[in-house]
């Protein structure tokens, strides 16, 4: 449990919104895998803040636990 808390604190750095690299680190995936999931669907919910993709830490936790029924996809969205 302590390892998860430390990893979350390191990834989060004071903000509940993580970029792709931070989110991938948090859930234990590569950033490329998370990018592919974003395009094809099946990954955690993400948000666009302007042109930047951000993942909320609560959405990552819900997805990791299998409780996120809302699958997000970035396919076909304009940047």
N, CA, C and O atoms as a Tinker XYZ file with bonds, in Angstrom:
   316  protein
     1  N      0.830000   -1.194000    0.000000    73     2
     2  CA     0.000000    0.000000    0.000000    64     1     3
     3  C      0.874000    1.258000    0.000000    63     2     4     5
     4  O      0.570000    2.234000   -0.685000    81     3
     5  N      1.959000    1.223000    0.773000    73     3     6
     6  CA     2.831000    2.395000    0.848000    64     5     7
     7  C      3.450000    2.710000   -0.504000    63     6     8     9
     8  O      3.626000    3.878000   -0.849000    81     7
     9  N      3.783000    1.671000   -1.277000    73     7    10
    10  CA     4.356000    1.877000   -2.597000    64     9    11
    11  C      3.360000    2.617000   -3.501000    63    10    12    13
    12  O      3.751000    3.511000   -4.250000    81    11
    13  N      2.088000    2.249000   -3.432000    73    11    14
    14  CA     1.053000    2.913000   -4.231000    64    13    15
    15  C      0.900000    4.375000   -3.823000    63    14    16    17
    16  O      0.745000    5.248000   -4.676000    81    15
    17  N      0.944000    4.635000   -2.540000    73    15    18
    18  CA     0.802000    6.004000   -2.044000    64    17    19
    19  C      1.982000    6.848000   -2.502000    63    18    20    21
    20  O      1.805000    7.981000   -2.950000    81    19
    21  N      3.168000    6.305000   -2.390000    73    19    22
    22  CA     4.360000    7.030000   -2.825000    64    21    23
    23  C      4.361000    7.279000   -4.324000    63    22    24    25
    24  O      4.732000    8.360000   -4.780000    81    23
    25  N      3.949000    6.283000   -5.084000    73    23    26
    26  CA     3.891000    6.428000   -6.540000    64    25    27
    27  C      2.851000    7.470000   -6.929000    63    26    28    29
    28  O      3.078000    8.267000   -7.839000    81    27
    29  N      1.714000    7.464000   -6.244000    73    27    30
    30  CA     0.673000    8.448000   -6.530000    64    29    31
    31  C      1.158000    9.854000   -6.221000    63    30    32    33
    32  O      0.944000   10.778000   -7.005000    81    31
    33  N      1.807000   10.014000   -5.086000    73    31    34
    34  CA     2.303000   11.339000   -4.694000    64    33    35
    35  C      3.353000   11.837000   -5.679000    63    34    36    37
    36  O      3.370000   13.016000   -6.035000    81    35
    37  N      4.227000   10.938000   -6.116000    73    35    38
    38  CA     5.267000   11.329000   -7.064000    64    37    39
    39  C      4.663000   11.718000   -8.412000    63    38    40    41
    40  O      5.096000   12.693000   -9.026000    81    39
    41  N      3.671000   10.966000   -8.873000    73    39    42
    42  CA     3.038000   11.255000  -10.160000    64    41    43
    43  C      2.174000   12.504000  -10.085000    63    42    44    45
    44  O      2.154000   13.308000  -11.016000    81    43
    45  N      1.475000   12.664000   -8.998000    73    43    46
    46  CA     0.507000   13.737000   -8.857000    64    45    47
    47  C      1.156000   15.106000   -8.710000    63    46    48    49
    48  O      0.708000   16.063000   -9.342000    81    47
    49  N      2.177000   15.224000   -7.912000    73    47    50
    50  CA     2.909000   16.475000   -7.689000    64    49    51
    51  C      1.988000   17.656000   -7.378000    63    50    52    53
    52  O      2.195000   18.754000   -7.895000    81    51
    53  N      0.988000   17.442000   -6.550000    73    51    54
    54  CA     0.141000   18.531000   -6.088000    64    53    55
    55  C     -1.077000   18.827000   -6.943000    63    54    56    57
    56  O     -1.880000   19.683000   -6.572000    81    55
    57  N     -1.246000   18.162000   -8.060000    73    55    58
    58  CA    -2.400000   18.395000   -8.922000    64    57    59
    59  C     -3.122000   17.078000   -9.177000    63    58    60    61
    60  O     -2.472000   16.047000   -9.355000    81    59
    61  N     -4.462000   17.091000   -9.200000    73    59    62
    62  CA    -5.180000   15.850000   -9.498000    64    61    63
    63  C     -5.150000   15.497000  -10.988000    63    62    64    65
    64  O     -5.578000   14.407000  -11.369000    81    63
    65  N     -4.654000   16.398000  -11.828000    73    63    66
    66  CA    -4.600000   16.146000  -13.261000    64    65    67
    67  C     -3.187000   15.763000  -13.673000    63    66    68    69
    68  O     -2.222000   16.464000  -13.369000    81    67
    69  N     -3.086000   14.645000  -14.366000    73    67    70
    70  CA    -1.800000   14.126000  -14.797000    64    69    71
    71  C     -1.706000   14.160000  -16.310000    63    70    72    73
    72  O     -2.702000   13.964000  -17.006000    81    71
    73  N     -0.503000   14.410000  -16.819000    73    71    74
    74  CA    -0.315000   14.287000  -18.268000    64    73    75
    75  C     -0.173000   12.806000  -18.605000    63    74    76    77
    76  O     -0.222000   11.963000  -17.710000    81    75
    77  N      0.002000   12.483000  -19.871000    73    75    78
    78  CA     0.036000   11.087000  -20.298000    64    77    79
    79  C      1.179000   10.320000  -19.640000    63    78    80    81
    80  O      0.982000    9.195000  -19.179000    81    79
    81  N      2.360000   10.910000  -19.593000    73    79    82
    82  CA     3.508000   10.221000  -18.992000    64    81    83
    83  C      3.281000    9.964000  -17.498000    63    82    84    85
    84  O      3.580000    8.877000  -17.004000    81    83
    85  N      2.757000   10.952000  -16.787000    73    83    86
    86  CA     2.489000   10.787000  -15.357000    64    85    87
    87  C      1.400000    9.748000  -15.122000    63    86    88    89
    88  O      1.515000    8.914000  -14.224000    81    87
    89  N      0.333000    9.800000  -15.936000    73    87    90
    90  CA    -0.766000    8.843000  -15.791000    64    89    91
    91  C     -0.291000    7.426000  -16.080000    63    90    92    93
    92  O     -0.672000    6.487000  -15.381000    81    91
    93  N      0.536000    7.271000  -17.104000    73    91    94
    94  CA     1.069000    5.949000  -17.440000    64    93    95
    95  C      1.916000    5.409000  -16.290000    63    94    96    97
    96  O      1.813000    4.234000  -15.937000    81    95
    97  N      2.740000    6.257000  -15.716000    73    95    98
    98  CA     3.557000    5.864000  -14.568000    64    97    99
    99  C      2.670000    5.452000  -13.403000    63    98   100   101
   100  O      2.941000    4.462000  -12.723000    81    99
   101  N      1.615000    6.215000  -13.180000    73    99   102
   102  CA     0.711000    5.961000  -12.058000    64   101   103
   103  C      0.033000    4.598000  -12.170000    63   102   104   105
   104  O     -0.080000    3.880000  -11.176000    81   103
   105  N     -0.424000    4.231000  -13.383000    73   103   106
   106  CA    -1.121000    2.949000  -13.547000    64   105   107
   107  C     -0.189000    1.811000  -13.945000    63   106   108   109
   108  O     -0.618000    0.662000  -14.054000    81   107
   109  N      1.089000    2.129000  -14.161000    73   107   110
   110  CA     2.055000    1.086000  -14.447000    64   109   111
   111  C      2.107000    0.638000  -15.894000    63   110   112   113
   112  O      2.436000   -0.514000  -16.176000    81   111
   113  N      1.788000    1.531000  -16.808000    73   111   114
   114  CA     1.846000    1.248000  -18.237000    64   113   115
   115  C      2.844000    2.184000  -18.901000    63   114   116   117
   116  O      3.281000    3.164000  -18.299000    81   115
   117  N      3.201000    1.877000  -20.144000    73   115   118
   118  CA     4.034000    2.824000  -20.890000    64   117   119
   119  C      3.149000    3.937000  -21.431000    63   118   120   121
   120  O      1.945000    3.751000  -21.609000    81   119
   121  N      3.747000    5.089000  -21.690000    73   119   122
   122  CA     2.944000    6.199000  -22.220000    64   121   123
   123  C      2.410000    5.848000  -23.609000    63   122   124   125
   124  O      1.326000    6.298000  -23.980000    81   123
   125  N      3.153000    5.052000  -24.384000    73   123   126
   126  CA     2.683000    4.638000  -25.716000    64   125   127
   127  C      1.434000    3.756000  -25.611000    63   126   128   129
   128  O      0.508000    3.888000  -26.411000    81   127
   129  N      1.415000    2.872000  -24.637000    73   127   130
   130  CA     0.237000    2.022000  -24.435000    64   129   131
   131  C     -0.965000    2.877000  -24.080000    63   130   132   133
   132  O     -2.058000    2.653000  -24.599000    81   131
   133  N     -0.781000    3.838000  -23.217000    73   131   134
   134  CA    -1.880000    4.718000  -22.828000    64   133   135
   135  C     -2.352000    5.552000  -24.022000    63   134   136   137
   136  O     -3.553000    5.774000  -24.180000    81   135
   137  N     -1.435000    6.009000  -24.855000    73   135   138
   138  CA    -1.819000    6.752000  -26.066000    64   137   139
   139  C     -2.629000    5.871000  -27.016000    63   138   140   141
   140  O     -3.627000    6.320000  -27.580000    81   139
   141  N     -2.207000    4.634000  -27.193000    73   139   142
   142  CA    -2.945000    3.709000  -28.065000    64   141   143
   143  C     -4.339000    3.441000  -27.512000    63   142   144   145
   144  O     -5.310000    3.398000  -28.268000    81   143
   145  N     -4.439000    3.262000  -26.211000    73   143   146
   146  CA    -5.746000    3.040000  -25.590000    64   145   147
   147  C     -6.645000    4.252000  -25.778000    63   146   148   149
   148  O     -7.852000    4.111000  -25.970000    81   147
   149  N     -6.062000    5.434000  -25.722000    73   147   150
   150  CA    -6.840000    6.664000  -25.899000    64   149   151
   151  C     -7.414000    6.710000  -27.308000    63   150   152   153
   152  O     -8.555000    7.134000  -27.493000    81   151
   153  N     -6.654000    6.288000  -28.290000    73   151   154
   154  CA    -7.109000    6.329000  -29.679000    64   153   155
   155  C     -8.116000    5.233000  -29.999000    63   154   156   157
   156  O     -9.087000    5.469000  -30.718000    81   155
   157  N     -7.888000    4.036000  -29.469000    73   155   158
   158  CA    -8.737000    2.893000  -29.805000    64   157   159
   159  C     -9.890000    2.682000  -28.835000    63   158   160   161
   160  O    -10.821000    1.931000  -29.126000    81   159
   161  N     -9.832000    3.336000  -27.691000    73   159   162
   162  CA   -10.841000    3.120000  -26.664000    64   161   163
   163  C    -10.378000    2.028000  -25.714000    63   162   164   165
   164  O     -9.407000    1.323000  -25.989000    81   163
   165  N    -11.064000    1.894000  -24.618000    73   163   166
   166  CA   -10.732000    0.875000  -23.640000    64   165   167
   167  C     -9.828000    1.363000  -22.523000    63   166   168   169
   168  O     -9.594000    0.643000  -21.553000    81   167
   169  N     -9.327000    2.561000  -22.648000    73   167   170
   170  CA    -8.460000    3.116000  -21.615000    64   169   171
   171  C     -9.233000    3.955000  -20.628000    63   170   172   173
   172  O    -10.458000    4.052000  -20.703000    81   171
   173  N     -8.521000    4.557000  -19.707000    73   171   174
   174  CA    -9.177000    5.418000  -18.712000    64   173   175
   175  C     -9.717000    6.700000  -19.330000    63   174   176   177
   176  O     -9.250000    7.137000  -20.381000    81   175
   177  N    -10.692000    7.290000  -18.678000    73   175   178
   178  CA   -11.266000    8.553000  -19.120000    64   177   179
   179  C    -10.194000    9.633000  -19.108000    63   178   180   181
   180  O     -9.361000    9.690000  -18.204000    81   179
   181  N    -10.226000   10.473000  -20.106000    73   179   182
   182  CA    -9.281000   11.582000  -20.183000    64   181   183
   183  C    -10.038000   12.842000  -20.524000    63   182   184   185
   184  O    -11.208000   12.795000  -20.903000    81   183
   185  N     -9.375000   13.953000  -20.390000    73   183   186
   186  CA    -9.979000   15.256000  -20.686000    64   185   187
   187  C     -9.009000   16.052000  -21.530000    63   186   188   189
   188  O     -7.794000   15.878000  -21.438000    81   187
   189  N     -9.556000   16.923000  -22.348000    73   187   190
   190  CA    -8.729000   17.831000  -23.122000    64   189   191
   191  C     -8.777000   19.198000  -22.452000    63   190   192   193
   192  O     -9.847000   19.783000  -22.282000    81   191
   193  N     -7.631000   19.685000  -22.082000    73   191   194
   194  CA    -7.497000   21.043000  -21.549000    64   193   195
   195  C     -6.776000   21.828000  -22.636000    63   194   196   197
   196  O     -5.548000   21.875000  -22.692000    81   195
   197  N     -7.584000   22.445000  -23.498000    73   195   198
   198  CA    -7.006000   23.072000  -24.684000    64   197   199
   199  C     -6.503000   21.974000  -25.601000    63   198   200   201
   200  O     -7.263000   21.089000  -25.993000    81   199
   201  N     -5.244000   22.028000  -25.938000    73   199   202
   202  CA    -4.677000   20.979000  -26.789000    64   201   203
   203  C     -4.020000   19.871000  -25.978000    63   202   204   205
   204  O     -3.496000   18.912000  -26.546000    81   203
   205  N     -4.042000   19.996000  -24.661000    73   203   206
   206  CA    -3.376000   19.039000  -23.791000    64   205   207
   207  C     -4.336000   17.978000  -23.278000    63   206   208   209
   208  O     -5.470000   18.278000  -22.904000    81   207
   209  N     -3.876000   16.750000  -23.265000    73   207   210
   210  CA    -4.646000   15.634000  -22.717000    64   209   211
   211  C     -4.270000   15.502000  -21.248000    63   210   212   213
   212  O     -3.091000   15.498000  -20.895000    81   211
   213  N     -5.279000   15.394000  -20.403000    73   211   214
   214  CA    -5.057000   15.236000  -18.970000    64   213   215
   215  C     -5.933000   14.109000  -18.435000    63   214   216   217
   216  O     -7.056000   13.901000  -18.894000    81   215
   217  N     -5.401000   13.398000  -17.468000    73   215   218
   218  CA    -6.119000   12.327000  -16.793000    64   217   219
   219  C     -6.303000   12.743000  -15.342000    63   218   220   221
   220  O     -5.351000   13.164000  -14.685000    81   219
   221  N     -7.532000   12.625000  -14.843000    73   219   222
   222  CA    -7.777000   12.916000  -13.433000    64   221   223
   223  C     -7.441000   11.652000  -12.648000    63   222   224   225
   224  O     -7.775000   10.543000  -13.065000    81   223
   225  N     -6.795000   11.827000  -11.538000    73   223   226
   226  CA    -6.336000   10.686000  -10.752000    64   225   227
   227  C     -7.499000    9.807000  -10.286000    63   226   228   229
   228  O     -7.333000    8.592000  -10.171000    81   227
   229  N     -8.663000   10.386000  -10.019000    73   227   230
   230  CA    -9.835000    9.598000   -9.625000    64   229   231
   231  C    -10.322000    8.727000  -10.776000    63   230   232   233
   232  O    -10.764000    7.600000  -10.551000    81   231
   233  N    -10.247000    9.233000  -12.008000    73   231   234
   234  CA   -10.634000    8.442000  -13.179000    64   233   235
   235  C     -9.668000    7.278000  -13.401000    63   234   236   237
   236  O    -10.083000    6.187000  -13.793000    81   235
   237  N     -8.392000    7.514000  -13.152000    73   235   238
   238  CA    -7.403000    6.439000  -13.274000    64   237   239
   239  C     -7.656000    5.352000  -12.235000    63   238   240   241
   240  O     -7.561000    4.162000  -12.535000    81   239
   241  N     -7.977000    5.765000  -11.017000    73   239   242
   242  CA    -8.277000    4.790000   -9.965000    64   241   243
   243  C     -9.519000    3.971000  -10.314000    63   242   244   245
   244  O     -9.527000    2.750000  -10.158000    81   243
   245  N    -10.560000    4.642000  -10.783000    73   243   246
   246  CA   -11.796000    3.948000  -11.149000    64   245   247
   247  C    -11.554000    2.967000  -12.294000    63   246   248   249
   248  O    -12.041000    1.837000  -12.256000    81   247
   249  N    -10.813000    3.387000  -13.297000    73   247   250
   250  CA   -10.502000    2.513000  -14.430000    64   249   251
   251  C     -9.678000    1.313000  -13.963000    63   250   252   253
   252  O     -9.931000    0.180000  -14.373000    81   251
   253  N     -8.710000    1.563000  -13.121000    73   251   254
   254  CA    -7.843000    0.501000  -12.622000    64   253   255
   255  C     -8.633000   -0.541000  -11.829000    63   254   256   257
   256  O     -8.328000   -1.733000  -11.881000    81   255
   257  N     -9.635000   -0.088000  -11.104000    73   255   258
   258  CA   -10.473000   -0.996000  -10.331000    64   257   259
   259  C    -11.562000   -1.654000  -11.174000    63   258   260   261
   260  O    -12.286000   -2.521000  -10.685000    81   259
   261  N    -11.680000   -1.248000  -12.435000    73   259   262
   262  CA   -12.685000   -1.827000  -13.319000    64   261   263
   263  C    -14.069000   -1.267000  -13.107000    63   262   264   265
   264  O    -15.059000   -1.879000  -13.506000    81   263
   265  N    -14.147000   -0.102000  -12.480000    73   263   266
   266  CA   -15.449000    0.496000  -12.189000    64   265   267
   267  C    -15.818000    1.597000  -13.162000    63   266   268   269
   268  O    -16.868000    2.223000  -13.014000    81   267
   269  N    -14.969000    1.848000  -14.163000    73   267   270
   270  CA   -15.222000    2.935000  -15.106000    64   269   271
   271  C    -15.940000    2.370000  -16.326000    63   270   272   273
   272  O    -15.304000    1.794000  -17.208000    81   271
   273  N    -17.244000    2.528000  -16.379000    73   271   274
   274  CA   -18.012000    2.036000  -17.506000    64   273   275
   275  C    -17.976000    2.964000  -18.701000    63   274   276   277
   276  O    -18.419000    2.593000  -19.788000    81   275
   277  N    -17.461000    4.155000  -18.518000    73   275   278
   278  CA   -17.420000    5.162000  -19.579000    64   277   279
   279  C    -16.059000    5.115000  -20.262000    63   278   280   281
   280  O    -15.100000    5.725000  -19.790000    81   279
   281  N    -15.979000    4.389000  -21.373000    73   279   282
   282  CA   -14.721000    4.229000  -22.079000    64   281   283
   283  C    -14.518000    5.411000  -23.014000    63   282   284   285
   284  O    -15.390000    5.743000  -23.816000    81   283
   285  N    -13.387000    6.023000  -22.904000    73   283   286
   286  CA   -13.091000    7.223000  -23.697000    64   285   287
   287  C    -12.270000    6.863000  -24.915000    63   286   288   289
   288  O    -11.476000    5.923000  -24.891000    81   287
   289  N    -12.472000    7.627000  -25.988000    73   287   290
   290  CA   -11.676000    7.482000  -27.194000    64   289   291
   291  C    -11.409000    8.849000  -27.777000    63   290   292   293
   292  O    -12.265000    9.733000  -27.744000    81   291
   293  N    -10.218000    9.015000  -28.309000    73   291   294
   294  CA    -9.793000   10.296000  -28.904000    64   293   295
   295  C     -9.891000   10.222000  -30.430000    63   294   296   297
   296  O     -9.538000   11.182000  -31.113000    81   295
   297  N    -10.358000    9.115000  -30.964000    73   295   298
   298  CA   -10.419000    8.920000  -32.408000    64   297   299
   299  C    -11.435000    9.882000  -33.029000    63   298   300   301
   300  O    -12.582000    9.980000  -32.594000    81   299
   301  N    -10.974000   10.578000  -34.050000    73   299   302
   302  CA   -11.844000   11.482000  -34.778000    64   301   303
   303  C    -12.010000   12.844000  -34.154000    63   302   304   305
   304  O    -12.763000   13.665000  -34.678000    81   303
   305  N    -11.340000   13.114000  -33.060000    73   303   306
   306  CA   -11.453000   14.426000  -32.426000    64   305   307
   307  C    -10.397000   15.358000  -33.009000    63   306   308   309
   308  O     -9.253000   14.965000  -33.236000    81   307
   309  N    -10.800000   16.578000  -33.242000    73   307   310
   310  CA    -9.870000   17.579000  -33.759000    64   309   311
   311  C     -9.008000   18.107000  -32.627000    63   310   312   313
   312  O     -9.487000   18.267000  -31.504000    81   311
   313  N     -7.758000   18.376000  -32.906000    73   311   314
   314  CA    -6.863000   18.904000  -31.876000    64   313   315
   315  C     -6.912000   20.400000  -31.842000    63   314   316
   316  O     -6.222000   21.022000  -31.035000    81   315
